[in-house]
Amino acid sequence: MKILITGGGGMLGQKLIAGLAKVGSLNGKKIESITVVDAYKQSQALDGFDFKITSKIVDITDRKECDAMIAEKPDVIFHLAAIVSGEAESDFEKGYRVNVDGMRNLFDAIRLHSDQYCPRVVFTSSVAVYGGPYLDVADDNFILQPTTSYGVQKAIGELLLNDYSRRGFLDGVGLRIPTLCVRPGLPNSAASGVFSNIIREPLMGIEATLTAGKDASMIFTSPRSAVGFLIHAAQIDTALLGARRSLMMPGIYATLGDEIDALRRVAGDKIVGFIKEEIDPFVQEMLTSWNFPRFEAKRARSLGFTCEDSFDELIKTHIADELGGQIPGLTK
Ligand SMILES: NC(=O)c1ccc[n+]([C@@H]2O[C@H](COP(=O)([O-])OP(=O)(O)OC[C@H]3O[C@@H](n4cnc5c(N)ncnc54)[C@H](O)[C@@H]3O)[C@@H](O)[C@H]2O)c1
């Protein structure tokens, strides 16, 4: 089995490689090779796997480059390449070029392949396809009403996925992935960064700023669960999806206040003491405009997609996966 990961140099792509190494096969077929393509980042993960990994610099906005990577006929394609939320909002042209035109390039390279060919394509959509006003609890029938360019681009991607699947060009599964938390790495300037910053930095014994009111809410999943979603999506029976190829993934609803309470339960008062409150009106406004509700992801759960049960567990997952089971901040 040959696998292609677009945008594979990014955070989720790198974790996906490790996840695929753990499972070793998909639907009983051994993974023989993974090709990781990314416009900007070479894959860090290359050695120590049971399969061959090739890392290539490929820009999906170039149709010829898409043809070349599809010429190798990967059996499963994880399409992760994207311009993410903040940049898609600040650079309108680039967001549409990569998130919409790039996706069509990839899909047309598959459609126009000279052999009969219908790969499984797993597409990372986002909860950004939704927008308010919300119901108290949203469900799988909640309408798509994105309020950002990124959300619109992901919603267009979902429609393309439906149509190319309906026409038999590919076998698509779209995953509306909740905000990843705790996002590893350095704090970033995205407005949603605060949701991860106030957990990740205090656990390290570093001060973090609470830039919005405690009632701002979001729906979350861990990077570990997101990798689980991707691997599961590569293996499900897509006949069960009908014409609706995209699914809202399970997640944990929490406000910033809920996050701080969970951090206190898991790591104690000393760690919570590293959070300083300093409201940033811009962040406050962005977060208030999102205020994501609880979401019953019944369709996905019935198909076997699972995630952590609580925000406490989500913090514990971060401590296990990123901090070697220790809380460095306790000794500072
Ligand atoms: N991180 C989250 O909270 C979250 C939530 C929901 C969905 N997603 C989606 O999951 C996917 C992966 O997210 P991530 O957090 O790893 O983001 P990331 O920014 O770390 O990875 C995206 C990768 O795409 C690459 N890329 C950008 N333009 C490209 C192009 N023209 N050609 C080829 N590669 C290109 C980037 O270099 C980057 O490495 C994205 O599609 C994102 O929209 C992420």
The ligand as a Gaussian input file, in Angstrom:
#p B3LYP/6-31G(d) Opt

LIG

0 1
 N       -4.476000      22.648000      13.701000
 C       -5.804000      22.660000      13.844000
 O       -6.331000      23.044000      14.902000
 C       -6.690000      22.164000      12.720000
 C       -8.047000      22.013000      12.968000
 C       -8.862000      21.591000      11.937000
 C       -8.329000      21.304000      10.695000
 N       -6.994000      21.473000      10.464000
 C       -6.475000      21.181000       9.119000
 O       -5.543000      20.097000       9.227000
 C       -4.521000      20.258000       8.240000
 C       -3.147000      20.218000       8.889000
 O       -3.108000      21.231000       9.893000
 P       -1.766000      21.579000      10.691000
 O       -2.195000      22.094000      12.011000
 O       -0.806000      20.461000      10.596000
 O       -1.264000      22.829000       9.828000
 P        0.205000      23.180000       9.324000
 O        0.158000      24.602000       8.878000
 O        1.201000      22.771000      10.344000
 O        0.352000      22.209000       8.036000
 C       -0.143000      22.551000       6.753000
 C        0.999000      22.319000       5.774000
 O        0.550000      22.643000       4.441000
 C        1.679000      23.132000       3.741000
 N        1.282000      23.886000       2.557000
 C        0.796000      25.144000       2.485000
 N        0.620000      25.511000       1.202000
 C        0.991000      24.456000       0.439000
 C        1.031000      24.219000      -0.958000
 N        0.686000      25.159000      -1.831000
 N        1.455000      23.012000      -1.402000
 C        1.856000      22.041000      -0.535000
 N        1.853000      22.226000       0.822000
 C        1.420000      23.407000       1.295000
 C        2.388000      24.034000       4.765000
 O        3.753000      24.247000       4.423000
 C        2.216000      23.224000       6.052000
 O        3.362000      22.439000       6.341000
 C       -4.830000      21.548000       7.497000
 O       -5.567000      21.222000       6.336000
 C       -5.709000      22.309000       8.465000
 O       -6.560000      23.202000       7.783000
 C       -6.160000      21.870000      11.462000

